[in-house]
Amino acid sequence: MLYTFFCFVLEVDITFIDKVKNFFQDYFPNHPKLAAVGTILVIIAVVLYVVLKELPALSDGLKLVKEFLFGKRKDEVIIKGKTPLIDLESIIPITNPENDYVREENNSDIDALAVLISNKDVTSAKEKKKRQIIVVAGPPGIGKTRLVQEVCRKNLREEFKVQIYIDFEAVNSPTTRSKFSEEKIYESALTQVKSALGGGGVDSNDFRAIAKDFQKPTIFFIDNYEQILDNEVLHQRIWNHIIIPIAESNDLIKIIITSREKINSTRLFQVSRLTNAKKEDVDTMDVNQLVTRHTALKLFCKIHNQILEQENRLKEDKYDFTKEEFKIMIDLCDKVSCLPLGIHLMASRSTDIPLAEILDKLNFYIQQPVPKSFKEYGNRHLDLYSAFKWSFDALTDEEKSFYKHLTYFQNGFYKNHLPVWPQFKSKAETDMVVAKLYQKSFLRKQQIELVSKRDRMEYDRYEAYVLFKELLQLEVSNFEEKLDQDYLNEIHLKSNKFLTDMTNNVFGKGEILNLGYIKKALRLEYENIVYNIDNCSKSNKSLAVDTLVKLESLLNEIGPYLKLESLFDALIEKIDNGEQRAQLLMGRARVYKSSDHRELGKEPIREAIKIMESQNEINEILGQAYRIGAYLGNELADDELRESVFEKVNSLSESDQLKIGQLNLAFILSDKAKALEKLGKIGDAITQLEQVLKLMEGYDIQQA
């Protein structure tokens, strides 16, 4: 009966168990009990194998059973567990492109790429290995990123439940190359990968171990890899230390890379060029035939009509162009090598400017000299440069200046995070120009889904195209120094305000956001925040310190915890103010604790405590220093550091203990309880913990 049940659970033929039982009975003919024990041990071994193999599915099943039996509390604070190296709740996912024109114009590419990525019909292990790293190649503006997004999110969502987005756009950009050493750029690439993974285990550079932590079919989508290929040494380091170890260590992982160039030893997928008609086809074909058969014309007409529809100017005739205009349209598409981004630039202007005038202007720009540094690019890039230059020059001076400042964002922006542009009358006008720049194809837009405690919301996130950033930076030396520094400071203040709101939510009382919401929002803004801190430290050190301290405290509290050593080191050298220096030293000590140099965390926290005590003022910053000192004393087994903090806090009066901060005091007592537990003083430890819970009443996240 028992083994019949196991056969059912394990989905094996019942004769399998019979064979095992008969084997042991033949082996121990005179010892039936030993034969029975042997049979049972084999059954247990098989059960354990299946349980371990199906662990993720079993976990999901138990979760569903729990929700069915007990319901799902709507107001609970969910602290989701994570594996040692990754946090699936904090990964940066592959998002849906806001505009799905790719599906209509590139159906053949979508189907072909989906088949190439999918493992469903692949039975050969050798063939699966060949397809594990796929490079989607093509010139800028052809739609590589959107194609992969479309395939992953809409065709392969069921097969690949986990999808992770890694963007190398800013890792080795022209601006980055001019400012940072190769080592620092490599560290930036490491951080980019780890932050996309949710930041867990960031002190580990063992990507083989990280890869093994994925237990479900997973896609790693690495975008803009051409930035890495510009530096062969950097490419070899990233390829050999990150990409190959991930691919070789887990057959469940598929790596998709977009690049303007092919990469050796990978499976290449060349994105198809949109098809265009010949001018003579206009005289022999019906208009509907002409547009349906040629995807470049179809895209042009679609964008043209979308804008007219938004402005309530669309006529009943779907293709309101004369034969001569269609011939000009064919010429225009050829001028930009039928690249979707080039067609977008021209079609978005066609609602207000006659096609003949657009062609004249474009021909004029094509004949103009290009920047010397741009001559290494191919002809298609040059065609796109001419289209961009013409469309950009058609903006007003204020719109052009504003757009240049939007390229300052390293990972896109939300409109509500944008300060009012000084030359615009209001926030509404600023937002209106953002909408115009998107409509005219200077910005791309993606819908980001953030789930708060009560609601599921979608936000539009905008970003300047990589190529356009490069073009603007190539034309002007020291590009960022020419930007309006007052406006950049406003951007830095908005970034600080975002962290302040998140910090108040995590460390405050009462209504809180879902932790998953906070983590995802922080992940999306992390690249911008770090870049802001680095630049802000030159003009507004106090703001840089405050932003870095808030970022570190949030990452330490809720994860993902990322390496910030270089930011702390650079700022500590510049800061003389005692209180600010102490705050930096505290964060630096905690960063050391999460690195390979744990022991180095002792000296910074000792110095921070000394600085704050010399201020002769009892306040929450002193409390933070004591709190981190107690924590590190426990973690690093430094009895002297830990006991000195306990002694100092015990010597404070009750009113002074409250001055160091209720949460700080709670965590110090929590560390004291841990120390008492290690000494076997369980009763005293419980007393301390009861006091801790009382102090934490109302602080939902901290209490959890």
Secondary structure, DSSP 4 states (H G I P E B T S, - for coil): -HHHHHHHHHT--HHHHHHHHHHHHHHSTT-HHHHHHHHHHHHHHHHHHHHHHTHHHHHHHHHHHHHHHH---TT--------SS--TTT--BPPPBS--HHHHH-HHHHHHHHHHH--TT---HHHHHHTSEEEEE--TTS-HHHHHHHIIIIISTTT--EEEEEE-TTTT-HHHHHHS-HHHHHHHHHHHHHHHTTSTTTT---HHHHHHT--S-EEEEEE-THHHHTSHHHHHHHIIIIIHHHHHH-TTEEEEEEESS--TTSEEEEPPPPP---TTHHHHS-HHHHHHH-HHHHHHHHHHHHHHHHTT---SSSS---HHHHHHHHHHHHHTTT-HHHHHHHHTTTTTS-HHHHHHHHHHHHTSPPPGGGTTS-HHHHHHHHHHHHHHHTS-HHHHHHHHHHTT-SS-EEGGGSPPPTTSSSHHHHHHHHHHHHHTTSEEEEEEEEE-SS-EEEEEEEEE-HHHHHHHHHHSTTGGGGS-HHHHHHHHHHHHHHHHHHHHHHHSSS----HHHHHHHHHHHHHHHHHHHHHHHHH-HHHHHHHHHHHHHHHHHHS-----HHHHHHHHHH---HHHHHHHHHHHHHHHHTSS-GGGGHHHHHHHHHHHHHTT---HHHHHHHHHHHHHHHHTT-HHHHHHHHHHHHTS-HHHHHHT-HHHHHHHHHHHHHHHHHTT-HHHHHHHHHHHHHHTTT-HHHH-
